[in-house]
């Protein structure tokens, strides 16, 4: 059951610190206290700031998921007072395609919380596009001290 409200790109931009073209998420489509699902269309944008030589590597999926994690923490109140977070650990990140810019459809970005402490958040992440899992792994976000 989903109890997170649907959100648009503009609403997401007001909720997390990523600005301009670095705001990669397009919408929130579901979630609850333990998980969040978002869509993204920015992987098709030639001006995507994560592209290098016109290509968007699948490893950039970690940044898409990190933004979903930041949004989840904000929406669920995991963090009473918002603090800056830093992607500290990327564990077992695997992908089935080398490039995300070649995915024709929207990306579904899903993050499931595994642990939350006062110092860090740990999530399992999955990106799906064109009917297949594209990126999977775990991310740990270190939180700035209060």
N, C-alpha and C positions, 0 to 999 in steps of 0.2 A: 504494500500500500504506500502510495506517495502522499506526503503531506507538506513538502516544500512547494511554495507557490511557483507557477510558471513565471519566467522572467525574460525580458527582452534584452538585446544588446545594450541599450541605453541604461536600463536598470542595473545590469551587471557592471557597467562602467562606473556607476555611482557607488557600488558596493565594494569594489576591490581597487587597489592602487594602480593597476596597469592602465596606462593611458594611451590614447591615440591608436596607432596601428598595432601596438603591443597588447591591446585588449583583444585577445584571440577568440574568445567564446562568443557565440551568436545568441544562444538561448538556454535557459534551464528547462528541461522537459520532465524532470521528476526527481524524487529523492525523499529521504527522511533523516532521522538522527544519525543513521549509520552510512548512508551513501548519497551520491548525487549523480545525476545524468544531465549532460549538456550537449548541445550541438555546436558545431563549428563549420564555418564556410570559408574562413580566411586562408585555408590551405591552398585554395585555388587563386588567391590574389597575387598577381605578379609583384606587388609591392610589399608582400609579407616580409617583415624585418628579419625573420629567421631564415630566409632564403640565402643561399650562397651560390654564386654563379648561376642564378635562375632556378636553382633546385631547392626543394624543401626536404631535407633528410628525415627519415622516419624517427631518428633520435629526437627530433623537435617535439615529438609526441609527449615527451617528459614535461615540456613547458606548458603544453595544453592542459595536461593533467594537473600540474602544479597550480594553475589558475583555477581549475575546478576545486581543488583542495582549499585554496584560499577562500573561495566563495562559499564552500560548504562550512568552513569554520565560522565565517561571518554569519551565515543564515541560521545556523543551529545554535549559536551562542556558546560554542566550545570555548571561545575566547571572550570573556566578559568585556575586556577592553582590547580593541584591536591592536595587535602588535605586528611589526614587520616579521615576515618569515623568509627563510633562505633555504633553497633546495640544498640539503646537506648530504643525502645519500640516495643514489640511484642503484637499486639492487635487482639483478636478474632481468634487466630490460632486454626484451627480444622483440623482433619484428619480422613480418612475413613479406614485406616489400621494402625496397631501399628508399623509396620516395613517397611522401604524402601528397605532393603537388600533382601526381598522376591519378589520384583518386577522384573520380568524376562526381560522386555524390557527396552529401554532407558527411562529416565525421560525427560519430557519437563518442563522447568522452565520458567515461564512467570512473568514479573513484569511490572505493569502499574503505571506510575507516577500520584499521586494525588495532590501533592504539592511540591514546592521547594522554600526554603528561603535561606538566607545566612548562616543559622545555622543548617538547617536540610532538609532531603529529606523524603517524605512519599510516599509509594507505596502499591498498592494492589498486592498480590502475589498468584500464583496458580502453583502447581506441578501436572502434569498428567503423568500417567504410566499405562501400560496394559489396555488402553482404558477407564480409569476412573480418576476422580479428586481424588488425594491423600491427598493434603494439600492445605488449603486456609487460608488467613488472611491478615493482614496489618502490615507493618514494617515501623518504623521510624529510620532513620540513622542520628545521630548527627554528625556534621562536626567539626573537630578541628578548632580552631580560626586561622585565617591567620596571 
